Amino acid sequence: MKLRFAPSPTGMLHVGNARLAIANALFARRHGGAFQLRIDDTDIERSKESHVEAIQTDLTWLGITWDETFRQTERLDRYAKAIEKLKATGRLYPCFESEQELAAKRETQIRQRRAPVYDRAMLKMTPEQRAQAEANGKVPYWRFRLSDRIIQWRDLVMGACQVKLPSVSDPVLVRTDGTVLYTLASVVDDLETDITHIIRGEDHVTNTGVQIDIAEALGARPDHFRFAHLPLLLDENGGKLSKRFDAMSLRTLRQDGVEAEALVAYLARLGSSDDPILVLFAEQAKVYDLSHISKSAARFDTRQLLALNHKLLAQTPFSTVAERLPHGATEAFWLAIRGNIEMLSEAKLWASVVYGDIVPPPQEAETSAFLKDAAALLPEEPWDTATWKLWTTALKEKTGRSGKALFLPLRLALTGEEHGPELRDLLPLIGRKRALERLLMGQEG
């Protein structure tokens, strides 16, 4: 068994294609198969080396390793041989229509309420007509003549699938400059590198029918590949997630403090009835099951991801995150805040609260006297986790305040926030000097 992930280095990886990378890698590892990283860089103008490096960085961050890798631009000779074979068998034929001519044909078909399928007019060209077109300076692009049949397969997710090829336009496989398009290059690579299973998005179902036809034209047996098409991803409101891909890039999520383990756990189970489990990638692979994925579209809910990320951080030891925390952060600091953050980036806020200078928000005038009492009753150091209770008990007896009336003014004065980690744990980290200064500033406000 061998699977592949074949991103195009024309942009950043986002949660949509990360889901496919994770699915292919987990399935391969679950069944003891190999995993290939193929860089589909035939779009020379848009492909960038920086994107290749970013893809590799993102996959490594997710915990994905690959057994082999190559770029399509390293295999142009193999595509050229496939092109010549398809030309020789009459399956690739030259076309000379311009984009404007094709658009006019489509408009006519739509106006006549016919499907806008390519009419194969160029198949009727005589050798003399082709020679004349080329003599006039026209350079052909090449289309693949699809079979007049229905392609059927048993999908590992969608079940019985079929594509009626007569309702699909013959795809262009070679541009006028002779360069190959993805549709052909992908088939050649999959055949020649012994790919057995292909997991991709539901939007590729029609393309799958076309590529099966191309593969068979190149000599593949009908059942050479097994396919699994994952349902499309929607956003929280049921819209297409593609509109939000920039905000959902892996680089952005990583920089914001989303943990790879949480993202893999979420995407691996998204669209299934199984609850995410927070385990390392190798352990995730042991329980990955395509048969549990629903045929219905799945919703990517950022709130669910952050809840899972929060759960992971709350159980993460200091040693795992020490190098990623703000400078000077201690284990006591991490243990105090980890149960109250959704993303690691939030540690920066609490580091400023504990170690830096903050300006507490203004409070009601009647709170000034209370904060004055709080400053007067502030215990002497050394402080520990018992200090908070001793202090607030004394304040309660002095002022008669309790509950929110007692604790909220203190939290606002000491942290500048209405919610956050237990002050029992934060107070010793803030220290008496900073606490006193903030209480005095609160009185002035």
Residue, then its C-alpha position, 0 to 999 in steps of 0.5 A: m500500500k502506498l498513498r501520497f499528498a501532492p500539494s501545489p507550492t502556489g500558496m500556504l497549506h490551510v486546514g482543508n488540504a491539511r485534513l487531506a494530508i493527515a488522512n493520507a498519512l494516517f491511513a498509510r501508517r495504520h495499514g503499514g503502507a508508505f507515504q509519499l510527498r509529491i510537490d506538484d510544481t508544474d505551474i512554473e509561474r506561480s510555484k515558489e521555493s518558499h512555499v515548498e519549504a513552508i509545506q515541509t515545515d507545516l507537515t513536519w509540525l503536524g507530525i507527518t513524515w514521508d518515505e519519499t519525495f520528489r517534484q513534478t518538474e524533475r519528471l518532465d521526460r516521463y510526462a513527455k513519453a506519456i504524451e507521445k503514447l496518447k498521441a500515437t493511440g489517437r487519444l490526444y488530439p490538437c485543438f486550435e480554438s481560442e478562449q473567445e471561441l470556446a466561450a462563445k460556444r458555451e454561451t450558445q449551448i447554455r442559451q439552447r439549454r444544452a450542457p456546455v460540453y466541448d463539441r469535439a469540433m477539432l476531431k473533424m479537422t483534416p490534415e490539410q486544415r491542421a497544416q493550414a492552421e499551423a501555417n497561419g501561426k496557430v499553435p495547438y493545445w491538446r485534449f484527451r478524448l474521453s471514452d463514451r462510457i460510465i466510470q464506476w468505482r466503490d469509494l471508501v467513503m462515498g460508497a458507489c460512485q460513477v461519472k458519466l464521461p459523455s457529460v464531461s468535456d474532453p480535458v486539456l492535458v497539454r498547453t500550447d507551449g508544450t507543458v503538461l497539466y496536472t490532470l495528466a502529470s498526476v496520473v503518470d506519477d501515481l502509476e509509475t510510483d505505485i500509488t495504490h490509494i488516493i484520498r482527496g476531497e469530494d470536489h474531485v469526484t468528476n476528476t477521478g472519473v477522468q483520471i481513471d480513463i486516462a490511466e486505463a489509456l496508459g495501460a492501467r487495469p480498471d481497478h488499479f487505484r482505490f479512492a476515498h473522497l472526503p466530504l467538503l468542509l464548511d465553516e461554522n455558518g455552513g458556508k464554503l470554508s475556502k472563503r476563509f482559507d487565509a485565516m485558516s493557514l497552518r502558519t497562522l494557526r501555529q503562530d496563534g498558539v494552536e497545538a499540532e496535536a490538537l489540530v491533528a486530533y480535530l481534523a482526523r475525526l472531523g465529519s465522523s461520529d468519533d470524539p477526538i483523542l489527544v494522542l501523538f500522530a503514531e497513536q492517532a494512526k492506530v485508530y484511524d478509520l475511514s469507514h467512520i467518516s460521514k458522507s455529509a459535509a463537515r463543519f470546521d468549528t473554530r470553537q471546537l478546535l480551541a476547546l480541544n486545544h484548551k484541553l491539551l494545554a491544560q494537561t501539558p507539562f512545563s518541559t514541553v512548552a518551556e522554550r515557547l513561553p515568554h522569557g523568564a516564565t517559570e514552571a509555577f507560572w505555567l501551572a498557574i495559567r495553563g488551565n485558563i488559556e485556549m492558545l499558547s499565545e495567550a501566555k504573553l498576556w499573563a506574563s505581562v500581568v505577572y512580570g510586567d507593568i499594567v495599568p488597571p482599568p478605572q473602577e467605580a468611585e465606591t471601590s476606592a475605599f475598598l482597595k485602600d483597605a485591601a492595600a492596608l491589609l496586604p500581608e507581608e512576604p514571603w507569599d505562597t498559595a495560602t496568602w490569597k485566602l488569608w488576605t481575602t478572609a481579612l478583607k471580608e471581615k473588615t469590609g463585609r464584602s463577599g462573592k463578586a463584590l469582594f473578588l472582582p475589584l481585586r482581580l481587576a486591580l491586580t490583573g486588569e482582567e475580569h477573568g483568568p487564572e486563580l488569584r491564589d496561584l497568581l498572587p505569589l507570582i505577581g509579588r507584594k510590590r507589584a500588587l501594592e502598586r496596582l491597588l494604589m493605582g486602582q484607588e486613584g482611578 
